[in-house]
Amino acid sequence: MDILKKLSEEFRVRNSQVEQTVKLIDEGNTIPFIARYRKEATGGLSDEVLRDMNERLIYLRNLEERKEEVTRLIDEQGKLTEELRQQIAGAEVLQRVEDLYKPFKKKKATRASKARERGLEPLADLLLQQEKMPDASEFLSQEVPGEEDALQGACDIIAERIAEDPEITGMIREATRKTGVITTEGTDPEEKSVYEMYYEYSEGISGIPNHRILAINRGEKEKKLKVKVVTDVEKMEALIGEAAGIREGSPVEVLLRDTVKDAYKRLMAPSLERELRGELTERAEAEAVKVFARNTEKLLMVPPVKGARVIAIDPGYRTGCKVAVIDETGKLKAYTTVYPTEPRKEIAKTRATLKKLVTKYNINTIVIGNGTASRETEEVVASFIREECPEVRYTIVNEAGASVYSASKLATEEYPDLDVTVRGAMSLGRRLQDPLAELVKIPTKSIGVGQYQHDINQSLLEGALADVVENCVNRVGVELNTASPSLLSYVAGINMGIARNIVAYREENGPFASRAQLKKVPKLGEKTFKQCAGFIRIAGGRNPLDNTAVHPESYDAAEAMLELLGYDRAQLASADSGATGFRDIDDRIWEKFGASEAAGRRTKSLKDLAEIAGNSGRRDMKKAVERLAETLSVGVPTLTDIIAEMKKPGRDPREDAPEVVFRNDVRSFEDLKIDMELEGTVRNVVDFGAFVDIGVKNDGLVHISEMSDRYIKHPMEVVSVGDTVKVKIIKIDYDKQRVGLTMKGLK
């Protein structure tokens, strides 16, 4: 198989793009580096496409290795024919290779293998000729005392041949995929459980949704459900009989059809059921991982709340609410415990403590975790703000994983002198100030924005989530002089060991003054520097370009461009996070490399150059950039990125995401009414809908059928984690405290 050609066809890109991408991957370059700084080579392929291509590349290479191994193993047995060699070579999926290898695979003793040892294979061959009923007495021996024993052994051999035939197996597998039905029943139909809807349930394999597969799997694992795959057995046996060439009216037809039944029931059906259920689970897990990854990405890319001086409250009942005060840099200033909830319900004392902290530390934001006692705590905070500190705002943050982090080795290393509860409260406050920097410290599967994450393949989940975190960290960039080892470890090319070395070097030698200084860090060589340098930021360093996404290898081109366009280097030093930047850079490029060229192509009726430099001439901006790139001897994609960065040096891409929604009041569940219209924040998106925080204890559910007036395949076509949406209440279950919502007809 020509792997490069295969990838080119599958991803619908040029061969040259695939060749260059594979070469870069094989050289050890990271996906973020390739996506950002090697666009000329890849043709501008996104990091998502590059990751998918890399994953597919690994699969195809493993497939080719397996083909070679299977070919060798069969050849060593002296059973490799040219036809079989070609079939193996032409296989495009691993399953096909394994089907072809199955008849030659060494296995434990079976009924068929024992029959062969007793010399009954020639009798099986005679039966398959279907000309007459062979004389079984010729095959009797001490191990085969009777004719029935001989015929049974021969039929066992035929049954195994049928079950191991790759064409028959493939045909029955596909038929089961199309027509098979998953059926479930409760192990104790009288027991009340979350699996009640599956106590007597069936659905076709071809149409069962992924979240239902995972729910059924969990119910089976918890021994609440019995699950099986049901097929039209007669139809399957007829297909096998036809494929095996059983002739109607032959002297051995009845015997062979009984053998087919045995082959299907004993050998094929159980194996295919396991295989197809594994296939369904794999499909469902892959989709669940994608959903979890997208939700995690949205959560990580929530914009930081700059300038927030925070009181962070981790709510609780008996042990009270842990309070941490942190300044705008995330530094802990004070901590205490208040008891506004049952059993002590010290509301007045809590308000007095909050007032004292707000005044002393000039607090402008209060953060409350969404766990146990959250809503009761929120009521106290909301009334406090409304009556005593109207200038203070508050919000609820998802505290999933905070307890995991606070008790972790990492948290102990960072804050060895603090109690775990204080660490947890600090984490909640810092999640608001910079979600990305704080959430990378938590095992990603503990963030709580997926479904069934603890049931699915953990290595698959962890790998996908690591990719998401890496992508987010490198898209945003990392401030070298403040980043934690956890954050640095996700920068392209940097592992945890090097990250710790960076922090140790920083603590010993003071803040980094330039990216180039990274080369002095132990174990951070030239190769690692090339991978990571563009994703590192140094505010106020020696070279202003160190605080941009421009890679050091392009500094000369960037500085030459600025000089060519008439800018002073001092302008770059004064540009900060897009506040100034080079906002007229497009105009200068156009005037120098576009306007005169466009004027030469225009008719003499054109009044003046100003018109060319205006909107009518902007269509030629691409050509102007191409001419500038040629002048600078740099690729157009690289130059385009440099220009974008110069417009807003040091810009944080998270600024494009929806801002955090702050509250000023709280609702009780009893306040809710049917047809009430509300505004809420999307907290989680799953296959069947989205959970929206509408200000009561439990999030409301917008089912996928209530999301849009048009048909949608997945909720993510409409909403993402963090979105602010308008909803209307259509269903209220006061006993279970559940709310059904719709987004239809709302703007």
C-alpha positions in Angstrom: 0.0 0.0 0.0 1.2 3.5 -0.9 0.6 5.1 2.5 1.3 8.7 1.3 -1.1 8.3 -1.6 -3.7 6.8 0.7 -3.5 9.7 3.1 -3.7 12.2 0.2 -6.9 10.6 -1.0 -8.5 10.3 2.4 -7.7 13.8 3.5 -8.2 15.3 0.0 -5.0 17.2 0.0 -2.0 17.3 -2.4 0.6 14.5 -2.3 3.3 17.2 -1.6 1.4 18.3 1.6 1.3 14.7 2.9 4.9 14.1 2.0 6.1 17.2 3.8 3.9 16.6 6.8 5.0 13.0 7.3 8.6 14.1 6.9 8.2 16.8 9.6 6.5 14.3 11.9 9.2 11.7 11.4 11.8 14.3 12.2 10.3 14.6 15.7 8.5 18.0 15.3 5.4 18.5 17.4 1.9 19.1 15.9 1.6 22.6 17.4 4.9 23.6 15.9 4.1 22.1 12.5 0.7 23.7 12.4 1.9 27.2 13.4 5.4 27.5 11.9 5.6 25.1 9.0 2.5 26.2 7.0 4.5 26.5 3.8 5.3 22.8 4.0 1.9 21.6 5.0 -0.1 24.0 2.9 -1.7 25.5 6.0 -3.2 22.3 7.4 -4.8 22.9 10.8 -3.6 21.3 14.0 -6.8 19.2 14.1 -6.2 17.8 10.6 -2.5 17.2 11.4 -3.4 15.2 14.5 -6.0 13.2 12.5 -3.4 12.6 9.8 -0.8 11.5 12.3 -3.2 9.1 13.9 -4.1 7.7 10.6 -0.5 7.4 9.6 0.3 5.4 12.7 -2.7 3.0 11.9 -1.6 2.5 8.3 2.0 1.8 9.3 0.9 -0.7 11.9 -1.4 -2.3 9.3 1.5 -2.7 6.9 3.7 -4.2 9.7 0.9 -6.6 10.6 0.5 -7.6 7.0 4.3 -8.4 6.8 4.1 -10.4 10.0 1.0 -12.4 9.0 2.5 -13.2 5.6 5.7 -14.4 7.2 3.9 -16.6 9.8 1.8 -18.3 7.1 4.8 -18.7 4.8 6.7 -20.4 7.7 3.8 -23.0 7.8 4.3 -23.6 4.1 0.7 -22.6 3.3 1.2 -19.2 1.7 -0.3 -19.2 -1.9 0.2 -16.3 -4.3 -3.6 -15.6 -4.1 -3.5 -15.4 -0.3 -0.4 -13.2 -0.5 -2.2 -10.7 -2.7 -5.3 -10.8 -0.6 -3.2 -9.9 2.5 -1.3 -7.2 0.6 -4.6 -5.7 -0.6 -6.3 -5.5 2.8 -7.2 -2.0 3.8 -8.2 -2.7 7.4 -6.7 -4.7 10.2 -9.8 -6.7 10.6 -9.5 -8.1 7.1 -5.9 -9.1 7.8 -7.0 -11.0 10.9 -9.8 -12.7 9.1 -7.4 -14.0 6.5 -4.9 -15.1 9.1 -7.5 -16.8 11.3 -7.5 -20.3 9.6 -3.7 -20.4 10.1 -3.5 -19.1 13.6 -2.3 -21.4 16.3 -5.1 -22.0 18.8 -5.9 -24.2 21.7 -7.3 -27.7 21.1 -10.8 -27.6 19.6 -13.3 -30.2 18.5 -12.1 -29.7 14.9 -8.4 -30.0 15.8 -9.1 -33.2 17.8 -11.0 -34.6 14.8 -8.1 -33.9 12.5 -5.7 -35.7 14.9 -8.0 -38.7 14.6 -7.6 -38.7 10.8 -11.2 -37.4 10.0 -10.2 -34.6 7.6 -10.5 -36.8 4.5 -14.0 -37.7 5.6 -14.8 -34.0 5.8 -13.5 -33.5 2.3 -15.7 -36.3 1.0 -18.8 -34.8 2.7 -18.1 -31.4 1.0 -18.0 -33.1 -2.4 -21.8 -33.7 -1.8 -21.9 -36.5 -4.4 -22.9 -39.3 -2.0 -23.0 -40.2 1.7 -19.4 -41.5 2.3 -18.7 -44.7 4.1 -17.8 -43.5 7.6 -16.8 -47.1 8.7 -13.5 -46.7 6.8 -12.5 -44.1 9.3 -13.1 -46.0 12.5 -10.3 -46.5 15.0 -9.7 -46.8 18.7 -10.3 -43.1 19.1 -13.3 -43.2 16.7 -15.4 -46.2 17.8 -18.6 -45.6 15.8 -19.7 -44.1 12.4 -21.7 -41.4 14.2 -18.5 -40.4 16.0 -16.7 -40.2 12.6 -19.4 -38.1 11.0 -19.6 -35.8 14.0 -15.9 -35.2 13.9 -15.9 -34.5 10.2 -18.8 -32.0 10.7 -16.8 -30.3 13.5 -14.0 -29.8 11.0 -16.4 -28.4 8.4 -18.0 -26.1 11.0 -14.6 -24.6 11.9 -13.7 -24.2 8.2 -17.0 -22.3 7.7 -16.4 -20.1 10.8 -12.9 -19.3 9.7 -13.7 -18.5 6.1 -12.8 -14.8 5.7 -15.5 -14.2 3.0 -18.3 -15.9 5.0 -17.2 -14.1 8.2 -17.1 -10.7 6.5 -20.6 -11.3 5.0 -22.2 -12.4 8.2 -20.5 -9.6 10.1 -22.0 -7.0 7.7 -25.4 -8.6 7.8 -25.4 -8.5 11.6 -24.3 -4.9 11.5 -27.3 -4.0 9.3 -30.0 -6.2 10.8 -28.9 -7.2 14.3 -30.7 -5.8 17.3 -29.4 -5.0 20.8 -31.8 -6.2 23.5 -31.7 -5.6 27.2 -33.6 -6.7 30.2 -33.3 -6.0 33.9 -31.7 -8.5 36.2 -34.3 -7.4 38.8 -37.3 -5.8 37.0 -38.8 -4.8 40.4 -35.8 -2.8 41.4 -36.0 1.0 41.0 -32.9 2.3 39.3 -31.7 4.8 36.6 -31.7 1.9 34.1 -35.5 1.3 34.3 -36.0 2.3 30.7 -33.7 -0.6 29.7 -35.4 -3.3 31.7 -37.2 -4.3 28.5 -35.6 -2.6 25.6 -34.4 -3.3 22.0 -32.9 -1.2 19.2 -31.2 -1.9 15.9 -27.4 -2.0 16.0 -27.2 0.3 12.9 -29.1 3.1 14.6 -28.5 2.9 18.3 -27.0 6.3 19.5 -23.6 6.4 21.2 -24.8 7.6 24.6 -27.3 4.7 24.8 -24.5 2.2 24.1 -22.5 3.6 27.0 -25.5 3.7 29.3 -26.3 0.0 28.5 -22.6 -0.9 29.0 -22.6 0.7 32.4 -25.9 -1.0 33.4 -24.4 -4.4 32.4 -21.2 -3.7 34.3 -23.2 -2.8 37.4 -25.1 -6.1 36.9 -28.4 -4.2 36.5 -28.9 -5.3 32.9 -28.5 -8.4 30.7 -27.5 -7.5 27.2 -27.4 -9.6 24.0 -27.4 -9.2 20.2 -30.4 -10.8 18.5 -30.3 -11.7 14.8 -32.6 -13.5 12.3 -30.9 -16.9 12.8 -32.7 -18.6 9.8 -31.6 -15.8 7.5 -28.0 -16.0 8.7 -27.9 -19.8 8.3 -29.3 -19.5 4.8 -26.7 -16.9 3.8 -23.9 -19.2 5.2 -25.3 -22.2 3.4 -25.4 -20.4 0.1 -21.9 -19.0 0.6 -20.6 -22.5 1.6 -22.1 -24.0 -1.6 -24.5 -26.5 0.0 -26.7 -28.0 -2.8 -30.3 -28.6 -2.4 -31.3 -32.3 -2.7 -27.7 -33.6 -2.2 -27.3 -36.8 -0.2 -25.6 -34.9 2.6 -27.7 -31.7 2.5 -29.4 -32.3 5.9 -26.1 -33.2 7.6 -24.4 -30.1 6.1 -27.2 -27.7 7.0 -27.1 -29.0 10.6 -23.3 -28.3 10.5 -24.0 -24.8 9.3 -26.4 -24.3 12.3 -23.7 -25.5 14.6 -21.0 -23.3 12.9 -23.2 -20.2 13.4 -24.6 -20.9 16.8 -21.5 -22.3 18.5 -18.6 -20.5 16.7 -19.7 -17.5 14.7 -22.6 -15.8 16.6 -20.8 -15.6 20.0 -17.6 -14.3 18.4 -19.4 -11.8 16.2 -21.5 -10.6 19.1 -18.4 -9.9 21.2 -16.7 -8.2 18.2 -19.7 -6.0 17.2 -20.4 -5.0 20.8 -16.7 -4.1 21.0 -17.1 -2.2 17.8 -20.1 -0.3 19.1 -18.4 0.5 22.3 -15.3 1.7 20.4 -17.5 4.0 18.3 -19.4 5.3 21.3 -16.2 5.9 23.2 -14.6 7.7 20.3 -17.5 10.1 20.0 -17.7 10.6 23.8 -14.0 11.5 23.8 -14.6 14.0 21.0 -17.5 15.6 22.9 -15.4 15.7 26.1 -12.5 17.2 24.2 -14.6 19.9 22.6 -16.2 20.8 25.9 -12.8 20.8 27.6 -11.4 23.1 24.9 -14.3 25.6 25.3 -13.8 25.5 29.1 -10.0 26.0 28.8 -10.5 28.9 26.4 -12.8 30.9 28.6 -11.3 34.3 28.8 -9.4 35.3 32.0 -11.0 37.9 34.2 -8.2 40.5 34.5 -8.0 42.7 37.5 -10.2 40.4 39.6 -9.5 40.6 43.3 -11.3 37.6 44.6 -13.0 36.1 47.6 -13.3 32.4 46.6 -15.8 30.3 48.6 -15.8 26.5 48.6 -19.3 25.8 50.1 -20.1 23.1 52.7 -22.5 22.3 55.5 -21.1 20.8 58.7 -17.5 21.8 58.1 -18.4 25.2 56.9 -17.5 27.2 53.8 -13.7 27.6 53.1 -12.8 31.1 52.1 -9.6 32.2 50.3 -8.7 35.8 49.4 -6.5 36.2 46.3 -5.2 39.4 44.7 -5.2 40.1 40.9 -2.0 38.1 40.4 -3.4 35.0 42.1 -1.4 35.4 45.3 -3.1 34.2 48.5 -3.7 37.1 50.9 -5.9 35.5 53.6 -8.1 32.6 54.4 -10.8 31.7 56.9 -14.0 29.6 57.3 -17.5 30.8 57.6 -20.7 29.0 58.5 -23.7 30.4 56.6 -25.4 27.1 56.1 -26.9 24.4 58.2 -26.4 23.3 60.9 -24.8 26.5 62.3 -26.4 29.0 59.9 -24.3 32.0 61.1 -25.5 34.4 58.4 -24.8 37.7 60.3 -21.3 36.6 61.2 -20.7 35.4 57.6 -21.8 38.8 56.2 -19.6 40.6 58.7 -16.6 38.5 57.7 -17.2 39.1 54.0 -17.6 42.9 54.6 -14.3 43.0 56.5 -12.5 41.1 53.7 -14.0 43.2 50.9 -13.0 46.4 52.6 -9.5 45.3 53.6 -8.4 43.8 50.3 -10.5 46.0 48.0 -12.4 42.9 46.6 -14.4 43.3 43.4 -15.4 39.7 42.8 -16.8 36.8 44.8 -16.5 33.3 43.4 -18.7 30.4 44.7 -18.1 26.7 43.9 -21.1 24.8 42.4 -20.9 21.8 44.7 -22.6 20.9 48.0 -24.4 23.8 49.7 -23.6 26.1 46.7 -27.2 27.4 46.3 -27.6 28.2 50.1 -24.3 29.9 50.1 -25.2 31.9 47.0 -28.4 33.2 48.7 -26.3 34.6 51.5 -23.7 36.1 49.2 -26.4 37.6 46.8 -28.2 39.3 49.7 -24.9 40.6 51.1 -23.9 42.2 47.8 -27.4 43.6 47.2 -27.7 45.2 50.6 -24.1 46.1 51.5 -21.7 45.9 48.6 -23.5 46.6 45.3 -20.2 47.4 43.5 -19.1 43.7 44.0 -20.1 41.1 41.5 -20.3 37.3 41.9 -20.3 34.2 39.8 -20.6 30.4 40.1 -17.6 28.3 38.9 -17.6 24.6 38.3 -15.6 23.0 41.1 -15.2 19.6 39.5 -11.7 18.4 40.1 -10.8 21.0 42.8 -10.7 18.4 45.5 -8.6 16.2 43.3 -6.1 18.9 42.8 -6.1 20.2 46.4 -5.0 16.7 47.6 -2.6 16.0 44.8 1.2 15.8 45.0 1.4 18.8 42.8 -0.7 21.0 45.2 1.4 19.8 48.1 4.6 20.8 46.3 3.1 24.2 45.4 1.6 25.0 48.8 3.1 22.6 51.4 2.0 24.8 54.4 -1.7 25.1 53.4 -4.6 22.8 54.3 -6.2 20.9 51.4 -9.4 22.9 51.8 -7.7 26.2 51.4 -5.9 24.9 48.3 -9.3 24.0 46.9 -10.8 27.4 47.6 -7.7 29.1 46.0 -8.1 26.9 42.9 -11.7 28.1 42.5 -10.7 31.7 42.5 -7.8 31.2 40.2 -10.1 29.4 37.7 -11.9 32.7 37.2 -8.7 34.7 36.9 -7.1 32.4 34.4 -9.0 29.2 33.7 -6.3 27.7 31.4 -3.4 28.2 33.8 -5.4 26.6 36.7 -7.2 23.8 35.0 -4.1 22.3 33.5 -3.2 21.3 37.1 -6.2 19.0 37.3 -6.5 15.5 35.7 -8.5 16.5 32.6 -11.1 13.8 33.0 -12.0 15.2 36.4 -13.1 18.6 34.9 -16.6 17.2 34.5 -17.7 18.4 31.1 -18.3 15.1 29.3 -20.4 11.9 29.7 -19.4 8.5 31.0 -15.8 9.6 31.1 -15.0 7.1 33.9 -16.4 4.2 31.8 -14.5 4.7 28.6 -11.0 3.7 27.5 -8.8 5.8 29.8 -5.7 5.8 27.6 -7.8 7.0 24.6 -9.4 9.7 26.8 -6.2 10.9 28.3 -4.4 11.0 25.0 -7.2 13.1 23.4 -7.4 15.4 26.3 -3.7 15.9 26.4 -3.9 16.9 22.8 -6.6 19.4 23.6 -4.7 21.0 26.5 -1.6 21.1 24.4 -3.5 22.8 21.6 -5.1 25.4 23.9 -1.8 26.2 25.8 0.1 26.7 22.6 -2.7 28.7 20.9 -2.7 31.1 23.9 1.0 31.1 24.6 2.7 31.0 28.1 4.2 33.8 30.1 7.6 32.3 30.8 8.3 34.3 34.0 5.0 33.4 35.8 4.0 30.0 34.4 3.8 26.9 36.7 5.6 23.7 35.7 2.1 22.2 34.9 1.4 24.9 32.4 4.9 24.8 30.9 4.8 21.1 30.5 2.1 21.5 27.8 4.2 23.8 25.7 5.3 22.1 22.4 8.6 20.2 23.0 8.6 20.6 26.8 8.0 17.7 29.2 7.5 18.0 32.9 11.2 17.4 33.7 12.3 20.3 31.5 9.4 22.4 32.8 10.7 21.9 36.4 14.2 22.8 35.2 12.9 26.1 33.7 11.2 27.1 37.0 14.3 26.1 39.0 16.5 28.2 36.6 14.0 31.1 37.0 14.1 30.9 40.8 17.9 30.8 40.9 18.7 33.4 38.3 15.7 35.7 38.3 13.2 36.4 35.5 14.1 35.5 31.9 15.1 38.5 29.9 14.9 36.7 26.5 13.7 33.6 24.8 17.3 32.8 23.9 18.1 32.5 27.6 16.1 29.2 27.6 19.0 27.5 25.9 20.8 27.8 29.3 18.2 25.6 31.0 19.5 22.1 31.7 18.3 19.5 29.1 16.7 22.2 26.9 18.7 21.8 23.7 18.4 23.4 20.3 15.8 21.0 19.1 13.5 21.6 22.1 14.1 25.4 21.8 13.0 25.4 18.2 9.7 23.6 19.1 8.8 25.7 22.1 10.2 29.2 21.5 7.3 30.6 19.5 4.8 29.6 22.2 6.7 31.3 25.0 6.0 34.9 26.0 8.2 37.3 27.9 6.6 40.6 28.7 9.0 43.5 29.0 12.0 41.5 27.8 15.0 42.7 25.8 13.3 42.0 22.4 9.7 43.0 22.1 9.2 40.2 19.6 9.7 37.8 22.6 6.2 38.8 23.7 4.6 37.8 20.4 3.9 34.6 18.5 6.6 35.4 16.0 9.2 32.6 16.1 12.8 33.6 16.7 13.7 32.1 13.3 11.5 34.8 11.7 12.8 37.8 13.8 15.0 39.0 10.9 12.0 39.0 8.5 9.7 40.7 11.0 12.2 43.5 11.7 13.0 43.9 8.1 9.3 44.2 7.2 8.8 46.9 9.9 11.8 48.9 8.7 10.7 48.5 5.0 7.2 49.9 5.9 8.7 52.8 7.8 8.1 51.8 11.4 10.5 52.6 14.2 11.7 49.7 16.4 10.6 51.8 19.4 7.0 51.4 18.2 7.2 47.7 18.7 8.6 48.1 22.2 5.6 50.3 23.1 3.0 48.1 21.6 1.2 46.0 24.3 -1.5 43.4 23.9 -3.1 45.1 20.9 -3.7 48.4 22.8 -1.6 50.1 20.1 0.0 47.8 17.7 0.6 48.6 14.1 -3.0 49.1 13.1 -2.2 50.8 9.8 0.1 48.1 8.6 -2.4 47.0 5.9 -2.5 50.5 4.5 1.3 50.7 4.4 1.6 47.4 2.7 -1.0 48.4 0.2 0.6 51.8 -0.5 4.0 50.3 -1.0 3.3 47.0 -2.8 -0.3 47.1 -4.0 -1.6 50.5 -5.1 0.9 51.3 -7.9 0.5 47.8 -9.3 -3.3 48.1 -9.2 -3.2 51.5 -10.8 -1.2 50.1 -13.7 -3.9 47.6 -14.4 -6.8 50.1 -14.2 -8.3 52.1 -17.1 -7.4 55.8 -17.6 -10.9 56.8 -16.4 -9.9 56.0 -12.9 -9.8 59.4 -11.1 -7.0 59.1 -8.6 -4.8 56.8 -6.5 -7.0 57.3 -3.4 -9.7 55.3 -5.0 -7.3 52.5 -5.7 -6.1 52.5 -2.1 -9.7 52.4 -0.9 -12.1 49.5 -0.8 -12.1 49.0 -4.5 -8.4 48.1 -4.5 -8.5 45.8 -1.4 -9.2 42.8 -3.5 -5.5 43.0 -4.6 -4.2 42.9 -1.0 -3.3 39.3 -1.4 -1.0 40.2 -4.3 0.6 43.0 -2.3 1.4 40.6 0.5 2.9 38.1 -2.0 5.1 40.9 -3.4 6.2 41.8 0.1 6.9 38.2 1.0 9.1 37.9 -2.2 11.0 41.0 -1.2 11.7 39.6 2.3 12.4 36.1 1.0 9.8 34.6 3.3 6.8 32.4 2.8 3.4 34.0 2.4 1.7 32.0 5.2 4.6 32.9 7.6 4.4 36.6 6.6 0.6 36.6 6.9 1.0 35.4 10.5 3.7 38.0 11.3 1.4 40.8 9.9 -1.5 39.5 12.0 0.7 39.4 15.1 2.0 42.9 14.5 -1.5 44.3 14.4 -2.1 43.2 18.0 1.2 42.2 19.6 0.8 39.8 22.5 -2.9 39.5 21.9 -4.7 36.8 23.8 -6.9 34.7 21.5 -9.3 33.9 24.4 -10.6 37.5 24.0 -12.8 36.2 21.2 -14.7 33.8 23.5 -17.9 34.8 25.4 -17.1 36.7 28.6 -17.9 35.3 32.0 -21.4 36.0 33.1 -21.7 37.6 36.6 -24.8 37.6 38.7 -26.6 40.0 40.9 -29.4 37.7 42.4 -30.4 34.1 42.9 -33.6 32.2 42.2 -35.2 29.4 44.2 -36.7 26.3 42.5 -40.1 27.4 43.6 -39.8 30.6 41.6 -39.8 28.7 38.3 -42.9 28.5 36.2 -43.8 26.9 32.9 -43.2 29.2 29.9 -40.9 31.4 31.9 -38.1 32.8 29.7 -34.6 32.9 31.2 -31.0 33.5 30.3 -28.4 30.9 31.3 -24.9 29.6 30.8 -24.2 26.2 29.1 -22.3 24.1 31.6 -22.1 20.8 29.7 -22.9 19.5 26.2 -23.6 15.8 25.7 -24.9 13.7 22.8 -28.6 14.1 23.8 -28.6 17.8 24.7 -27.1 20.6 26.9 -27.2 21.4 30.6 -27.8 25.0 31.3 -27.3 26.9 34.5 -30.4 29.0 35.0 -29.7 30.1 38.6 -31.2 27.2 40.6 -29.6 24.2 42.3 -29.7 21.8 39.4 -29.0 22.7 35.8 -31.9 22.5 33.3 -31.7 20.2 30.3 -32.3 21.4 26.7 -32.9 18.1 24.8 -31.4 18.0 21.3 -35.0 18.0 20.0 -35.6 21.4 21.7 -32.5 23.2 20.5 -33.3 24.3 17.0 -36.2 24.6 14.5 -34.0 22.8 12.0 -32.7 19.2 12.2 -29.3 18.9 13.9 -27.2 15.8 14.3 -25.4 16.9 17.5 -26.0 19.7 20.1 -22.6 21.1 19.4 -23.9 22.4 16.1 -25.9 24.9 18.2 -24.1 25.4 21.6 -20.8 25.1 23.3 -19.7 25.1 26.9 -19.7 28.6 28.3 -22.3 30.0 25.8 -24.9 32.3 27.2 -28.3 31.2 25.8 -32.0 32.2 26.1 -34.3 29.4 27.2 -37.9 28.8 28.1 -39.2 26.4 30.7 -41.4 23.6 29.2 -41.3 21.0 32.0 -40.8 21.1 35.8 -40.4 18.0 38.1 -40.6 19.5 41.6 -40.0 16.1 43.2 -36.7 15.3 41.4 -35.8 19.0 41.0 -35.5 18.7 37.3 -36.2 21.4 34.6 -36.9 20.8 30.9 -36.0 23.7 28.7 -36.4 24.7 25.0 -34.4 27.2 22.8 -36.9 27.0 20.0 -38.4 30.3 18.9 -36.1 32.4 21.1 -33.7 35.0 19.9 
